[in-house]
Amino acid sequence: MTDPRVRPSVVGQGSAILDLLMKDPEIMAEANRLLSGRTRDIWLKGKIARAYRERSWRQSAKVIRSWMIWVIILDLMMLLLNMALLPRNIAVDMLAPGVLMVPAALGVVLVWSKHRGEAILSGALAAGMMVILLSVCLFGVTAGDALLERYLNIMLFVALTGIIIFNVPFALTQGIAAVALGLYLAFLLQSPGVDVKSALSGFFFFASGVGATVVARRTMTILAQKSFLLELRDRRNMIELAESHRHLEQIAKVDALTGVANRHWMQEKLDALWQQGAPIALLMCDIDDFKALNDHLGHMEGDRCLTRVARVIEECVRSEMDCVARYGGEEFLVLLADATDAEAMTTAERIRQRVAAARMPNPGSRVSSYVTLSIGVAVSNTRSNALTAEKLQTQADTALYFAKRAGRNQVRLWDANTHTMGNSEEETYHVRRLG
């Protein structure tokens, strides 16, 4: 029976089957062990053998059903030719074995049209092949001793084609070969026109050919199984490589200390949203007197402060739409997609209040004994030729400067009429940012 841990909900979905198999460490360990040895020693057993049959069942079933349908077609054509070419009495006598072949082949088609247990599939194919081969032998008996050997040779040819193209368990292949050779010898020996030595000579001659075909079928099966193992291993390696690549991409986009996005990832997202033309708001957040916090409590406490502030900011934004990034040092940049002035100011004020409410100590602050934020806000509600994403960042940065200059621990929205710095003031600001 099929292992329920191996069989997926929809059989035959190649990639789904491989994905399921790769999650089983026992199967992957056995696949690696087999691939590390010689090709001729590959012999699938147990769970991995069932996995291979699950993977190859759909293709095998199509081949077997097609072969059986052609057997039915050729059988009916042969019966019609017999009626036209052979004496009437012989042609009528051949109808019984010919008709017997039809339900046998049709039964195999019906059984193999649906994925069933291994015992049912193998049993149906073995029984169907036995009836088909027996029918061909009975054709020879009905046709007479003169044509018996010819029909026995046809029977062997039918068996050989099945052995070659049926990708089934090796025991079943051997069984078909044994049945064919057994029928050949039995019907040949019971023919009065053939002596025992001639029968044995013909038997061993054809047995060598059938044996070689069985060995060839085994070689084909080994190569198919090795291809399956390689595909399984390669897919596992590709998924692991893709996961490593995604992990590296994640590392490249995330600030190692705080876990939020880094400056480069924020810039990529800002540029992407800018190209879409949607309203964008930028919040430039700066921890007030952060240098004093490091001086009084140490850099480890400063790192913990940065991490906690990042978490507070993330809790105040829409995780599926907005982006929080560590812009540098103690600064955080918040990108709000599709936000108006009022919405951006509301979010900024919520962030400022939540950070103050967290009551993280900052004994060196000139504003409070706890950590506070100053936030500059800039919003782009329209697209003008003069405004760029870089210019919007500059506006948020300038608004932050005026929030600092006004006493810190507050939010300022950029206004072109009031937030314009003189040249000397702008130069001083960009050389030495306020703490």
C-alpha positions in Angstrom: 0.0 0.0 0.0 1.0 3.6 -0.5 2.7 5.2 2.4 0.4 8.0 3.6 3.4 10.1 4.5 4.7 10.0 1.0 1.4 10.3 -1.0 0.2 13.8 -1.5 -3.4 14.9 -1.7 -3.3 15.1 -5.5 -1.2 12.3 -6.9 0.9 13.0 -10.0 1.7 16.6 -9.2 5.5 16.2 -9.8 6.8 19.3 -8.0 4.3 18.8 -5.1 5.5 15.2 -4.6 9.1 16.3 -4.6 8.5 19.1 -2.1 6.7 16.6 0.2 9.5 14.0 -0.1 12.2 16.6 0.7 10.6 17.2 4.1 11.3 13.6 5.0 14.8 13.2 6.4 14.8 9.5 6.1 14.1 9.6 2.3 16.7 12.3 1.8 19.3 10.4 3.7 18.6 7.2 1.7 18.8 9.2 -1.6 22.2 10.6 -0.7 23.5 7.2 0.4 22.4 5.6 -2.9 23.8 8.4 -5.0 27.2 8.2 -3.2 27.6 4.5 -4.4 27.8 2.9 -7.8 24.9 3.3 -10.2 24.5 -0.5 -10.7 24.0 -0.9 -7.0 21.0 1.4 -6.8 18.0 -0.6 -5.5 15.1 1.3 -4.0 13.5 -0.3 -1.1 10.8 0.6 1.5 9.7 4.2 1.7 11.9 5.6 -1.0 10.7 2.8 -3.4 7.1 3.8 -2.7 8.1 7.4 -3.2 9.6 6.6 -6.7 6.4 4.8 -7.7 4.3 7.7 -6.6 6.5 10.0 -8.7 6.4 7.8 -11.8 2.9 6.3 -11.5 1.1 8.7 -13.8 3.5 8.2 -16.7 3.6 4.4 -16.1 -0.2 4.3 -16.0 -0.4 6.2 -19.3 2.0 3.7 -21.0 0.2 0.6 -19.7 -3.3 1.9 -20.6 -2.1 2.9 -24.1 -0.5 -0.5 -24.6 -3.6 -2.4 -23.5 -5.9 -0.3 -25.8 -3.6 -1.1 -28.8 -3.8 -4.8 -27.8 -7.6 -4.6 -28.0 -7.5 -2.8 -31.3 -5.0 -5.2 -32.9 -7.0 -8.2 -31.4 -10.2 -7.1 -33.1 -8.4 -6.3 -36.3 -6.9 -9.8 -36.3 -10.3 -11.4 -35.7 -11.7 -9.6 -38.7 -8.8 -10.6 -40.9 -9.2 -14.2 -39.7 -12.8 -14.1 -40.8 -11.8 -12.9 -44.2 -8.7 -15.0 -44.8 -9.0 -18.3 -42.9 -11.5 -21.1 -43.3 -14.8 -20.4 -41.7 -14.6 -23.1 -39.0 -11.0 -22.1 -37.9 -12.0 -18.4 -37.8 -15.0 -19.1 -35.7 -12.9 -21.2 -33.3 -10.5 -18.3 -32.9 -13.3 -16.0 -31.7 -13.3 -17.5 -28.1 -9.6 -16.8 -27.3 -9.8 -13.5 -29.2 -12.8 -12.3 -27.3 -11.2 -13.4 -24.0 -8.3 -11.0 -24.6 -10.6 -7.9 -24.8 -12.0 -7.9 -21.2 -8.6 -8.8 -19.8 -7.0 -5.8 -21.4 -10.0 -3.6 -20.7 -9.9 -4.6 -17.0 -6.2 -3.5 -16.8 -7.1 -0.1 -18.4 -9.9 0.4 -15.8 -7.8 -0.5 -12.8 -4.8 1.6 -14.0 -7.1 4.6 -14.7 -7.0 5.5 -11.0 -4.2 5.5 -8.5 -4.7 2.5 -6.2 -2.7 0.3 -3.8 0.4 -1.3 -5.2 -1.0 -4.8 -4.7 -4.1 -4.0 -6.7 -2.2 -2.5 -9.6 0.4 -5.2 -9.8 -2.2 -7.9 -9.4 -4.4 -6.5 -12.2 -1.5 -6.1 -14.6 -0.1 -9.6 -13.8 -3.6 -11.2 -14.3 -4.2 -9.2 -17.5 -0.9 -10.1 -19.0 -1.4 -13.8 -18.2 -4.8 -13.9 -19.9 -3.5 -12.0 -23.0 -0.5 -14.3 -23.4 -2.6 -17.3 -22.8 -5.1 -16.1 -25.5 -2.3 -15.8 -28.0 -1.3 -19.3 -27.3 -4.8 -20.6 -27.7 -4.9 -18.8 -31.1 -2.0 -21.1 -32.0 -3.8 -24.2 -30.7 -6.9 -23.4 -32.6 -5.0 -22.6 -35.8 -3.3 -26.0 -35.7 0.1 -27.5 -35.1 1.5 -25.9 -38.3 0.9 -22.4 -36.9 1.3 -23.1 -33.2 5.0 -22.2 -33.0 4.4 -19.0 -35.0 1.7 -17.9 -32.5 4.0 -18.9 -29.6 6.7 -16.6 -31.0 4.1 -13.9 -31.3 3.2 -14.5 -27.7 6.9 -14.1 -26.7 7.0 -10.9 -28.7 4.0 -9.5 -26.9 5.6 -10.4 -23.6 8.9 -8.7 -24.6 7.2 -5.5 -25.5 5.4 -5.4 -22.2 8.7 -6.1 -20.3 10.5 -3.3 -22.2 7.9 -0.5 -21.8 6.3 -1.3 -18.4 8.0 0.6 -15.6 6.8 -1.6 -12.9 8.4 -3.3 -9.8 11.2 -5.7 -11.0 9.5 -8.7 -9.4 6.5 -8.1 -11.7 8.8 -7.9 -14.7 10.3 -11.2 -13.8 6.9 -12.7 -13.3 5.7 -11.7 -16.8 8.9 -13.2 -18.2 8.5 -16.4 -16.3 4.8 -16.8 -17.4 5.7 -16.2 -21.0 8.5 -18.7 -21.0 6.4 -21.2 -19.1 3.5 -20.9 -21.5 5.9 -21.3 -24.5 7.4 -24.5 -23.2 4.1 -26.0 -22.0 2.3 -25.5 -25.3 5.3 -26.5 -27.3 5.8 -29.7 -25.4 2.1 -30.7 -25.8 2.3 -30.3 -29.6 2.6 -33.8 -31.2 4.7 -32.4 -34.1 7.5 -31.2 -31.9 10.0 -33.5 -30.1 11.3 -32.7 -26.6 14.8 -31.8 -27.7 13.6 -29.3 -30.3 11.2 -27.8 -27.7 14.0 -27.4 -25.1 16.3 -26.0 -27.8 13.8 -23.4 -28.7 13.0 -22.7 -25.1 16.6 -22.0 -24.1 17.1 -19.9 -27.2 14.2 -17.6 -26.4 14.9 -17.7 -22.7 18.3 -16.1 -23.4 16.6 -13.4 -25.3 13.9 -12.8 -22.7 16.6 -12.9 -20.0 18.6 -10.2 -21.8 15.5 -8.1 -22.1 14.8 -8.4 -18.4 18.3 -7.3 -17.7 17.9 -4.4 -20.1 14.6 -3.4 -18.3 16.4 -3.5 -15.0 19.1 -1.2 -16.4 16.4 1.2 -17.6 14.8 1.1 -14.2 18.1 1.8 -12.5 18.7 4.8 -14.7 15.2 6.1 -14.2 15.6 5.7 -10.4 18.9 7.5 -10.4 17.3 10.3 -12.4 14.6 10.5 -9.7 17.2 10.6 -6.9 19.2 13.3 -8.7 16.1 15.3 -9.3 15.2 15.0 -5.6 18.7 16.0 -4.5 19.0 18.8 -6.9 15.6 20.2 -6.0 16.6 20.1 -2.4 19.8 21.9 -3.1 18.0 24.5 -5.2 15.6 25.2 -2.4 18.3 25.4 0.2 20.2 27.8 -2.1 17.1 29.9 -2.6 16.5 30.0 1.1 20.1 31.1 1.7 19.7 33.7 -1.0 16.6 35.0 0.6 18.3 35.0 4.0 21.2 37.0 2.6 18.8 39.5 1.0 17.0 39.8 4.3 20.3 40.5 6.0 21.1 43.1 3.4 17.8 44.9 4.0 17.7 44.8 7.8 19.5 46.8 10.4 21.4 44.2 12.5 20.9 46.0 15.8 17.2 47.0 15.7 15.8 44.5 13.3 14.0 47.2 11.2 14.9 48.1 7.6 18.2 49.7 6.9 18.8 52.9 5.0 19.3 51.3 1.7 16.1 49.2 1.8 14.2 52.3 2.8 15.6 54.2 -0.2 14.6 51.4 -2.5 11.0 51.4 -1.2 10.8 55.1 -1.3 11.9 55.2 -4.9 9.4 52.5 -5.8 6.5 54.3 -4.2 7.6 57.5 -5.7 7.4 56.0 -9.2 3.8 54.9 -8.5 2.7 58.5 -7.8 0.9 57.8 -4.6 0.9 60.3 -1.7 3.9 59.8 0.6 4.8 61.0 4.0 8.2 60.9 5.6 8.9 61.1 9.3 12.4 61.8 10.4 12.7 60.8 14.1 15.7 61.6 16.3 16.3 60.6 19.9 16.9 63.7 21.9 20.3 64.0 23.6 21.2 60.4 22.7 24.9 61.1 23.1 24.3 62.0 26.8 22.5 58.7 27.3 25.5 56.8 26.0 27.8 58.9 28.2 25.8 58.4 31.4 24.5 54.8 30.9 27.0 53.3 28.5 26.8 52.1 24.9 25.1 48.8 25.8 22.2 50.6 27.3 22.2 52.9 24.3 21.8 49.9 22.0 18.9 48.6 24.1 17.3 52.0 23.9 17.6 52.0 20.0 16.1 48.5 19.8 13.2 49.4 22.1 12.5 52.7 20.3 12.4 50.8 16.9 9.8 48.4 18.4 7.7 51.3 19.6 7.8 53.0 16.2 6.8 49.8 14.4 3.8 49.3 16.7 2.6 52.8 15.7 2.5 52.3 11.9 0.6 50.0 9.5 2.9 47.0 9.1 1.5 46.0 5.7 1.8 49.4 4.1 4.4 51.5 6.0 8.2 51.0 6.5 10.4 51.9 9.5 14.2 52.1 8.9 17.2 53.0 11.0 18.5 56.0 9.1 21.8 56.3 10.9 23.0 56.5 14.6 20.0 57.5 16.7 17.8 58.5 13.7 14.8 56.6 12.3 13.0 57.3 9.1 9.3 56.3 8.8 7.7 56.0 5.3 3.9 56.3 5.3 2.3 55.3 2.0 -0.9 57.0 0.9 -0.9 59.4 3.8 -2.2 63.0 4.1 -0.7 65.8 6.2 -3.2 65.1 9.0 -2.6 61.4 9.0 1.2 61.8 9.0 1.0 64.3 11.9 -1.3 62.0 13.9 1.1 59.1 13.4 4.1 61.2 14.3 2.5 62.5 17.5 1.5 58.9 18.4 5.1 57.8 18.0 6.3 60.7 20.1 3.9 60.0 22.9 4.4 56.3 22.9 8.2 56.7 23.2 7.8 59.2 26.1 5.3 56.8 27.8 7.8 54.0 27.6 9.9 55.9 30.3 13.2 54.7 29.1 15.8 56.5 31.3 18.0 59.3 29.9 19.5 61.1 32.9 21.7 63.3 30.6 18.8 64.7 28.6 18.1 68.4 28.6 14.4 67.8 28.0 13.3 65.0 30.4 14.8 62.3 32.6 13.4 59.8 30.1 14.0 59.2 26.4 12.1 61.6 24.0 11.9 62.0 20.3 11.9 65.0 18.0 10.2 64.3 14.7 10.2 66.2 11.4 7.3 65.5 8.9 7.2 66.1 5.2 4.3 65.1 2.9 4.1 64.9 -0.8 0.4 65.1 -1.9 1.1 66.1 -5.5 3.9 65.5 -8.0 5.7 68.5 -9.3 8.7 68.7 -11.5 10.7 70.4 -8.8 9.9 67.8 -6.1 11.9 64.6 -5.9 12.2 61.8 -3.3 15.5 63.3 -2.2 14.0 66.7 -1.8 11.2 65.2 0.3 13.8 63.7 2.6 15.5 67.0 2.9 12.2 68.6 3.8 11.6 66.1 6.6 15.2 66.6 7.8 14.7 70.3 7.8 11.5 70.0 9.8 13.3 67.9 12.3 15.9 70.6 12.6 13.3 73.2 13.5 11.7 70.7 16.0 15.1 70.4 17.7 15.7 74.2 17.7 12.2 74.8 19.2 13.1 72.7 22.3 13.0 69.0 21.2 10.4 66.4 22.2 7.9 67.7 19.6 6.6 67.2 16.0 7.0 69.7 13.2 5.5 69.6 9.7 7.6 71.1 7.0 6.3 74.4 5.8 8.1 76.2 2.9 7.1 79.6 4.4 8.5 79.0 7.9 11.0 76.3 7.6 13.6 77.9 5.4 17.2 78.1 6.6 19.8 80.7 5.6 22.9 79.5 3.9 25.1 79.8 7.0 22.5 78.1 9.2 22.1 75.2 6.7 25.8 74.7 6.4 26.2 74.6 10.2 23.3 72.1 10.5 24.7 69.7 8.0 28.2 69.8 9.4 27.1 69.2 13.0 23.6 67.6 13.6 22.0 68.6 16.9 22.2 66.0 19.6 
